């Protein structure tokens, strides 16, 4: 195992600690500077805030642009017959003649023709679709069979030959006997329909790992590698996808990944990132969770439009050969998905990229069995994601070191470090500045009574917020186009609530976005590390008797759900 890829456990070096503290120090400084400047000069404070707001507005314009492009790519890619397109790579020279004569307007057809010409010129340099296998590691803790079974069915519904799918159901010993029973039932019902089906129990309290998903899927990955070696299956022919147990891949997902794997010659140094859409249960969750889930879905769409800035998130695919070489995922991080990007980047000495897959993997929005527990579970999930700030010192100590020790390109790695740090500081501070910053100089400046800038600042901020509102309207429009059909148990007024929920956007941005990030960065600032993966509870409608209670007002449902949860 390459120890140079591992996160530290226990005492950190001084250099590492300083970089751990950096995100929190910078986030609090961005906010605190406005208060300090307001006390000394309302004009300087106003200028400082306007610079931040104009930068945020510029980002909002780019986000709107990428949202439109992203939605176009998402809808276009889902219309492609990826199974048929992949089949043309089996015999590229013959397929090229046929495809050249056909008129296509499908997403990416011109690129497909270029790929066919390249493969036809040197067929032996590219693997055949028929020789590839997809190993799917499904991570579970103590979820019910009602949550997990739809994921298994979704795998069977994909367009790839089911015998090319290897399912590795990775479950925790901490999940107890109920989890074992669920695994046995699933294997009995569905095991024979896949090429292979393994159930792998991750023992609790193993040394050198935190309580988290990374240890579970790494244990399952090591098991998979041993089993495939016994069966003389080449690791170069296996692509590994990790799924949470509530994930449902698009029907074309595996064919699409196979296609991208084949056409790239640097395939072992790539990972394949689908677009995570939190829409499975979007009609069932409370309004604040719907806003957050939709916002997260759009962020994933936008990220796919910037491949140079794309990072691993949640479910993704990576070649088994590469995973074996780097000993799979980190067992010391509670954000193993995002950390996998940096782990791979340094393992491959900077020659590593993430390829976007423009079809979705559908995931659940946060829903627990009571309203109160749902609110807290959402905060914990976002805090866990924001704890990706722990990658700042991991990256920094490998970039800002002696040339003889640095294995990645200096300029490229510095740019990536800046983007990493800037993203976390922006998340923690900017929404607070936008929502509340306009009033700080007016309230704190000793000269505010006679300062024109202090009195005009709230008006200017309000005007900029109204411009940014256009971007929100664009998001609302696409959000409605992406919504799954309204379940029969809900009346039409539920659709109106889907529109009214966006009034909560400023609140969710601060309470859940900024505060969860500040919380995570404060843990790092004071060395109070989050070393346990807070598993997001996954409840179904039946768990909280939503079918019987959907006609109630939200406060009645809250009260009723509290009663359900206490029984």
WOKAKA-V93539 format. One record per helix or strand. SS is the DSSP state (alpha for helix, beta for strand). FROM is the first residue (numbers start at 1). LEN is the number of residues. If there is no record, write none. Layout:
ss = <SS:SS>
from = <FROM:FROM>
len = <LEN:LEN>
This chain:
ss = <alpha:alpha:alpha:alpha:alpha:alpha:alpha:alpha:beta:alpha:alpha:beta:alpha:beta:beta:alpha:alpha:beta:beta:alpha:alpha:beta:alpha:alpha:beta:alpha:alpha:beta:beta:alpha:alpha:alpha:alpha:beta:beta:alpha:alpha:alpha>
from = <3:14:42:82:92:109:123:129:133:145:162:165:173:196:211:213:235:238:248:253:267:270:287:307:317:320:336:353:367:371:410:452:493:532:538:541:546:554>
len = <3:27:37:6:10:13:3:3:8:12:3:8:21:7:1:18:3:7:2:11:3:8:18:3:3:6:12:10:1:29:35:31:33:1:1:4:4:13>
